[in-house]
Every structure is written in structure tokens, then in C-alpha cells.
């Protein structure tokens, strides 16, 4: 049986998914609106959708620069 992809990730998991970026860089991306932060009680989570969208944008930017 397939395990569903989580919709939300903790900050440490989001850092790992983005290639071990720094904690500060994650918060800069949140402040700039490039990552979506969801508060659940006392915990903060990053949406999987915003992580994928960030990666897609960065890939497209690099592709456009190379063309």
C-alpha cells in the first residue's frame, strides 16, 4: 500500500527537502512569501505544495536564464 505524501512538513524536514538550507533561509523564504507557513497550535509547518512550487519556480528561472 502506498504511503500518502504529507501535506505539511516541520521546519527541519522542509530544510532537508530543500537540500539542507539554513534555518534562517527558510524563514527568509517564508517572509518573502515563497514558502507557506501554517500554524497548528504551537507548531509551525510548511506546506508541501509551497515547497514544490518553490522548486518548480527555481528550475524554471534557471531554464529561462540558460536559454
VEXMARKOL-28367 format. One record per residue (C-alpha): x, z, y; residue in one letter; residue number from 1. Coordinates in Angstrom, 2 decimals. Example, Ala and Ser with C-alpha at 12.3 -4.5 7.8 and 13.67 -1.06 7.14 Angstrom:
// residues 2
SITE        px        pz        py   rest    nr
SITE     12.30      7.80     -4.50      A     1
SITE     13.67      7.14     -1.06      S     2
This chain:
// residues 67
SITE        px        pz        py   rest    nr
SITE      0.00      0.00      0.00      X     1
SITE      1.32     -0.92      3.46      X     2
SITE      2.06      1.88      5.89      X     3
SITE      0.39      1.21      9.26      X     4
SITE      2.64      0.81     12.29      X     5
SITE      2.34      3.85     14.55      X     6
SITE      0.60      3.21     17.86      X     7
SITE      2.67      5.86     19.65      X     8
SITE      6.30      6.92     19.41      X     9
SITE      8.14     10.01     20.59      X    10
SITE     10.82      9.52     23.26      X    11
SITE     13.66      9.90     20.70      X    12
SITE     12.06      7.31     18.40      X    13
SITE     11.47      4.92     21.32      X    14
SITE     15.15      5.30     22.26      X    15
SITE     16.18      4.36     18.72      X    16
SITE     13.76      1.42     18.59      X    17
SITE     15.32      0.09     21.79      X    18
SITE     18.87      0.31     20.46      X    19
SITE     19.82      3.88     21.34      X    20
SITE     19.28      3.54     25.08      X    21
SITE     19.79      6.73     27.07      X    22
SITE     17.08      9.27     27.75      X    23
SITE     17.39      8.54     31.46      X    24
SITE     17.00      4.80     30.91      X    25
SITE     13.73      5.40     29.03      X    26
SITE     12.39      7.41     31.98      X    27
SITE     13.53      4.71     34.43      X    28
SITE     11.59      2.14     32.38      X    29
SITE      8.54      4.43     32.49      X    30
SITE      8.84      4.92     36.28      X    31
SITE      9.11      1.14     36.80      X    32
SITE      6.02      0.61     34.64      X    33
SITE      7.91     -1.27     31.94      X    34
SITE      7.03      1.32     29.30      X    35
SITE      3.66      3.01     28.99      X    36
SITE      3.67      6.80     28.65      X    37
SITE      0.73      8.63     27.06      X    38
SITE      0.41     12.42     27.30      X    39
SITE     -1.15     14.14     24.29      X    40
SITE     -1.36     17.81     25.08      X    41
SITE      2.21     18.91     25.77      X    42
SITE      3.83     15.89     24.14      X    43
SITE      4.69     12.57     25.73      X    44
SITE      4.52      9.38     23.69      X    45
SITE      5.44      5.76     24.36      X    46
SITE      3.01      3.09     23.22      X    47
SITE      4.24      0.71     20.55      X    48
SITE      2.54     -2.10     22.49      X    49
SITE      4.67     -1.43     25.60      X    50
SITE      7.89     -1.31     23.56      X    51
SITE      7.09     -4.69     22.00      X    52
SITE      6.08     -6.14     25.38      X    53
SITE      9.35     -4.95     26.96      X    54
SITE     11.41     -6.59     24.22      X    55
SITE      9.37     -9.81     24.49      X    56
SITE      9.92     -9.90     28.28      X    57
SITE     13.66     -9.30     27.97      X    58
SITE     14.01    -12.03     25.32      X    59
SITE     12.03    -14.47     27.50      X    60
SITE     14.17    -13.60     30.56      X    61
SITE     17.38    -14.27     28.64      X    62
SITE     15.99    -17.51     27.21      X    63
SITE     14.99    -18.67     30.71      X    64
SITE     18.44    -17.84     32.13      X    65
SITE     20.15    -19.76     29.31      X    66
SITE     18.02    -22.88     29.89      X    67
